[in-house]
Amino acid sequence: EVIPLAQEREAWGRLLGAEGDASRTLRATLEAQYERESSLRAVLEKWEQQEMYERRQLSTVQEEEWRILNREVHFGREVIMQQFGLRLRQETEARHAFEKRFLMKDEVRDR
């Protein structure tokens, strides 16, 4: 059976039109997918930047806490040493006073 030329042209036109529609649909789908991926990449990059910022902030806070802790330990040591020195002086002075009184009693007794 021979297909008339007009019908053949019409069939080719429909086929090419359908291919064109499919190509445009595919291109639009690919562009939308690319835009979604770009958007997701931008969000991911923003999250990574935020995470790096938070890590730097945490590191800064940890360093400051460490400095404060070391300062408090050093200050605590100083206070303990000052208190020990004061107690040692007080005990030494009390001992000297006792020895002086004891010696005075000996002198009084020996007279």
Number of C-alpha atoms within 10 A of each C-alpha: 3 5 7 8 9 9 10 12 11 11 12 12 12 12 12 12 12 12 12 12 12 12 12 12 12 12 12 12 12 12 12 12 12 12 12 12 12 12 12 12 12 12 12 12 12 12 12 12 12 12 12 12 12 12 12 12 12 12 12 12 12 12 12 12 12 12 12 12 12 12 12 12 12 12 12 12 12 12 12 12 12 12 12 12 12 12 12 12 12 12 12 12 12 12 12 12 12 12 12 12 12 12 12 12 11 11 10 9 8 7 5
